[in-house]
Amino acid sequence: MGRLSSYDLERITRIINKYSDPDTKKLVNYLTETKDKHRMLIFMEKLVSSSSQYDIILSKILKNNFIKDLANTIDGKPVKLFFNTTDDTYKYYSKLKNNQYLFAKVVGNEALLITFDVGANITISTAQTKSKDYVVNFLKLEVNPTNDN
């Protein structure tokens, strides 16, 4: 699937908004309030199975000591800011490997790699900055992905 335009996202929001299910109403809020929609959609598709689970995992990520430490930077930005923003130059990688879900957000040669332990409760086992080459090797990915694997 190609890149969605702003208009396409607005269209999805309007369609979902027609329904009354609480999860779909929350999805409308996510689509209008989340800055990094691509990351949000990856998590919703591959990591979580409900809006409440998404809220919990996002809260855990933002409370992670590595993520919130302003001394940790990527592309000259604090990691927390990098995690929450989007740019056309960012690439996203994800992979389920055994009982771990691996997510990487890459810009240039820098990457944020978050490893989640998947089970009854999803927990963050690590959050760290790495080089793009490390991420590609670690996840055994192609060097030039189209975006999310």
N, C-alpha and C positions, 0 to 999 in steps of 0.2 A: 504494500500500500504506500502510495506517495505521501508527501508531507501534507498535512491538513492546513488550510488557510485559516485566518481569523474568522472569516465568514462561515467556513465549515464548522468550526468549533461553536460559533454562535448558533448555527442551525442545530447541531447536536443538543445544545443546551435547551433550545426551544422545544425540540421533540421530547426530550426527557422530562421537561417541565410540565408537559401535558398529563403525565401520570402522577398518581397520588402516593405511591409507595414511599415510605420515609427514606430508604436508601437512594432512590432516584432523586429525591429532593436534595439530599446531601451532595449527590454527584453534581447537581446544578451549581451548588455553592462552591464546590471544589473547582469546577470549570471556570467560574467567574472570578474566584479569589486567588487561586494558586498561580504563582508566577511561572514555575517550571512545570508546565502541563505535560510535557513529554515524560519526565521522570514520574510524575503522578500516575499517568496512564500505564507506564511499565509496571509500577508497583501494584496498581489495582488489577492488572491482568495476570501478573506472574507471581506475586508474593502474598497478597491478601485475598480474602473471599467476602469481605463485607466492609461497609464504610466505617463501622466501629473498630474493626481490626486495623484499617488504614490509619485512623486517628491515633490508635495506641502505638503503632509502629513509628509513625511520624513523630509523636511525642518522645519516644525512646531515642530516636535518632537525634533530635534537637537537644536532648538532655545529656547526650553522650559527652563525656569529658573532652575527648579529642576534638569533636565537632565544635563544641562551644568555646574552646580555648582560642582566643584571638591571636595567639602567637603562631598557630598553625595556618599556613596560607597556601593557596593555589592561584596561580595567575595574578599574584599580587593582592588577592582578596582573602579575608578570613574564610576558613573552610565553611563555616555556617552560612555566610553570604553566598559563596560559590554554590553550595548545595541548593539554596533556595532561588537562585536566578537562572536565567536561560540566555542562550546566545546561539546564533547560527553556527558558530565554530565548535560548539560542544558536541561530543560524541558520547553515546550511551552503550554500555555493554552489560549483559546480564546472562547468567547461566545457573541452572540448578545442577549441583554436583554432589552426589550422595545425599546427605541430609542438610546440605548447606546451599543457600541462595547467595550468589555473588553478584554484586552490582558495582559497576564502575562508571564514573562520569569523567570524561577526558577532555582536556583542552591543551593543544600543542603537545608537549612531551610530559605533561603533568597529569596525574589522575588521582581522584578520590576513590578508594576501594573500600566498600563496606561488605562485610561477610555476616550473614544472618544464619543462625541455627534454626532450622525449620522443624517444628514438632507441634505438640499441643499448644504451646505458646511460642511465638517467634521472638527470638532474642538476638541482640547484636553481639557477635563474638569479637569482631574487630572493626575499627574504622581507622584508616591510615592513608597517608599520601604516598604514592609510588610513581615510578616513571611509566609512561605509556607502554614501553617495551616490556616491563615487568608484568603489567596487567595483561597484555596480549599473550605473553608466554604462560602466565599463571592460569588464565582462562582458556588457553589453547584456542585462540581466536585468530581469524585472518587479520592481517595488518591493516587493511583498509575496509572496514565494515561499512555497510550502507547506513547504519546507525544502531538500532537495537537488535541484538541477536537473540 
